[in-house]
Amino acid sequence: MRVLASIGMAAAAAILCTPASAQFAKPEDAIKYRQSALYVMAQQFGRLGAMAQGKAPYDANAAAENAELVQTMSHLPWPAFGPGTDKGRDTRAKPEIWADQAKFKEAQERLMNETSKLMVAAKAGNLDALKPAVQATGAACKNCHDQFRRD
Ligand code: HEC
């Protein structure tokens, strides 16, 4: 029993230490995963954008819920940009991602930092707090796309 438990622990540790890229069987799975995550994040973020721009009625509860989803989603795409996932399926990812990993990581962190602030702002329950946070988050999207995404 004790042996089994330690094998279990070792297996769990091995899983935790496995490089993120190894979570995908094939590069095309990783590409599909990151595109899907980015797509869903953009859909949720778009609802906040519409409220911030007055194109949709402001709804504090919906805003808080959307911001929470955007914050969660903003963590998901990045492990799916592992080595070897520059091709295998249609992708707009630029080679610069793999050539300058530090800069790419910085752009991810900027987004995750902004989406955390976005969540706090959305939970404040007023449109005036939401607007600048939406803008700052949008700027973090653009900052990365300008450098790392093909048109
Ligand atoms: C750290 C870099 C980075 C950040 C930050 C980022 N993106 Fe992207 N985004 C990419 C890259 C790279 C692709 C291309 C992925 C591919 O095709 O493999 C992409 C693709 C997309 C796509 C297309 C997904 C599809 O259907 O193929 C959408 C939509 C998108 N991003 C929206 C956003 C939004 C909205 C934000 C901010 C809330 C954001 N992105 C932040 C790098 C980023």
Boltz pocket constraint, residues with backbone or C-beta under 6 A from the ligand:
constraints:
  - pocket:
      binder: B
      contacts: [[A, 31], [A, 34], [A, 35], [A, 36], [A, 38], [A, 39], [A, 41], [A, 42], [A, 45], [A, 90], [A, 91], [A, 92], [A, 93], [A, 94], [A, 104], [A, 107], [A, 108], [A, 111], [A, 137], [A, 138], [A, 140], [A, 141], [A, 142], [A, 144], [A, 145], [A, 148], [A, 149]]
      max_distance: 6.0
